[in-house]
Amino acid sequence: MIRRGVQAIARLGHPGALPGASCVLPRLDLASAFASSTDNLISRFCLQKTDLKDYALPNASWCPDMLSLYQEFLEKTKSGGWIKLPSFKSNRDHIQGLKLPSGLAVTSDKGDWRIFTRCIPAEGQGYEYVIFFHPSEKKSVCLFQPGPYLEGAPGFAHGGSLAAIMDETFSKTAYLAGEGLFTLSLSIRFKNLIPLGSLAVLNVEVEKIEDQKLYMSCVTQSRDQQIVYAKSSGVFLQLQLEEESLQ
């Protein structure tokens, strides 16, 4: 099953049928995608009225650096072109009214879906993070504070936890900047360890968009930029979501 899933994703960049499916995946309509999609995607992603819990809000576990830098970026949302992205427990909550292209959708009777980086509900124990996105510059900043459940070396965050938050920040940026849906590749060069409970700042940029792919870079560093924790690059596939049919 895993192999079939990987094969399906690998074929998404080409107009062809999925294994075991009779449908043909749509290619991204580049002419319409960028001119109109960013504002529409942001409005769908950042629900103005909702009862859903936003996990990207300050709580008692946030360290002083995380709180103060959060307030700085919150001020920039008023006039500087930045947008604070909400973070619900499932990506399904961010794309209400949309669905994956035919042939990729899955069904299940389980309702408690969770983004991997929101799978530890206790405040301060796992992933504490918030992402700010700049639409016109196609870049994001993620404030990340790893909790004790993410430990690798004693007292430091596991490298896999940083890889996960990099991928999460890449994916949200790719989706809003150009309808990037799937990670095609992720390359990371680790430089230094991140102390648990401290702030790491991820700076993500879209380097280029071509051949239905978004090429992105990320530098993760301390707030004062004196320590580089890791550098990474990623490639994401563009694919438009489909409107859900009303029953």
Residue pairs with C-beta under 8 A, 6 or more apart in sequence:
4 19
4 20
7 19
8 18
8 19
8 103
8 104
9 182
9 184
9 237
11 18
11 25
12 25
12 182
12 237
12 239
13 184
13 211
13 212
13 213
13 237
15 24
15 25
15 26
15 27
16 24
16 25
17 23
17 24
17 25
18 25
18 103
18 104
21 102
21 103
23 102
23 103
25 101
25 102
25 103
25 104
25 239
26 101
26 239
26 240
27 212
28 179
28 212
28 238
28 239
28 240
29 240
30 212
33 178
33 179
33 238
33 240
34 178
37 178
37 179
38 135
38 176
38 177
39 135
41 175
41 176
41 179
42 83
42 133
42 135
42 176
44 94
44 95
44 96
44 97
44 98
45 85
45 86
45 94
45 95
45 175
45 176
46 83
46 85
46 86
47 86
47 93
47 96
50 93
52 86
52 88
52 89
52 93
53 88
53 89
54 86
54 87
54 88
55 87
55 88
55 89
55 118
56 84
56 85
56 86
56 87
56 129
56 130
56 131
57 130
58 66
58 67
58 70
59 123
59 124
59 128
60 123
60 124
61 123
61 124
61 125
61 128
61 145
61 147
62 70
62 124
62 128
62 145
63 145
63 197
63 198
63 199
65 198
65 199
65 223
66 128
66 143
66 145
66 199
69 143
69 199
69 201
69 223
70 130
70 143
73 82
73 84
73 132
73 141
73 143
74 84
76 82
76 132
77 83
77 84
77 132
81 134
81 135
81 136
81 137
82 132
82 133
82 134
83 132
83 133
83 134
83 135
84 130
84 131
84 132
85 130
85 131
85 132
85 133
85 172
85 176
86 94
87 115
87 118
87 129
87 130
87 131
88 94
88 118
89 113
89 114
89 115
89 118
90 113
90 114
90 115
91 115
92 113
95 241
97 243
97 244
98 241
98 242
98 243
98 244
99 105
99 241
99 242
99 243
99 244
100 181
100 241
100 242
101 239
101 240
101 241
101 242
102 242
115 168
116 164
116 168
117 126
117 127
117 129
117 164
117 165
117 168
118 127
119 126
120 126
120 127
120 147
120 149
122 149
124 145
124 147
124 197
125 147
125 148
125 149
126 146
126 147
126 149
126 150
127 144
127 146
127 147
127 150
127 161
127 164
127 165
128 144
128 145
128 146
128 147
129 142
129 143
129 144
129 145
129 165
129 168
130 142
130 143
131 140
131 141
131 142
131 143
131 168
131 169
131 172
131 173
132 140
132 141
132 142
132 143
133 139
133 140
133 172
133 173
133 176
134 140
135 176
135 177
137 205
138 173
138 177
138 178
138 205
138 206
139 173
139 203
139 204
139 205
139 206
140 169
140 172
140 173
140 202
140 203
140 204
141 201
141 202
141 203
141 204
142 165
142 168
142 169
142 201
142 202
142 204
143 199
143 201
143 202
144 162
144 165
144 199
144 200
144 201
144 202
144 220
145 197
145 198
145 199
145 200
146 157
146 161
146 162
146 194
146 196
146 197
146 198
146 200
147 196
147 197
148 196
148 197
150 157
150 158
150 161
150 196
151 157
151 158
151 196
152 158
152 159
152 160
152 161
152 193
153 193
155 195
155 196
156 193
156 194
156 195
156 196
157 193
157 194
157 195
157 196
157 200
159 188
159 190
162 188
162 190
162 194
162 200
162 220
162 229
162 230
163 186
163 188
163 232
165 202
166 186
166 188
166 202
166 218
166 220
166 230
166 232
166 234
167 183
167 186
167 234
169 202
169 204
169 218
170 183
170 186
170 204
170 216
170 218
170 234
170 236
171 180
171 183
171 236
173 180
173 204
173 206
173 216
174 180
174 181
174 206
174 214
174 216
174 234
174 236
175 181
177 206
177 209
177 214
178 206
178 209
178 214
178 238
179 238
179 239
179 240
179 241
180 213
180 214
180 236
180 237
180 238
181 236
181 237
181 238
181 239
181 241
182 236
182 237
182 239
183 234
183 235
183 236
184 213
184 234
184 235
184 236
184 237
185 233
185 234
185 235
186 232
186 233
186 234
187 232
187 233
187 234
188 230
188 231
188 232
189 230
189 231
189 232
190 229
190 230
191 228
191 229
191 230
191 231
192 227
192 228
192 229
192 230
193 229
194 200
194 220
194 229
198 222
199 222
199 223
200 220
200 221
200 222
200 229
201 220
201 221
201 222
201 223
202 218
202 219
202 220
203 218
203 219
203 220
203 221
204 216
204 217
204 218
205 216
205 217
205 218
206 214
206 215
206 216
207 215
207 216
207 217
208 214
208 215
209 215
209 238
212 237
212 238
212 239
213 235
213 236
213 237
213 238
214 235
214 236
214 238
215 233
215 234
215 235
216 233
216 234
216 235
216 236
217 231
217 232
217 233
217 234
218 230
218 231
218 232
218 233
218 234
219 228
219 230
219 231
220 228
220 229
220 230
220 231
220 232
221 227
221 228
221 229
222 229
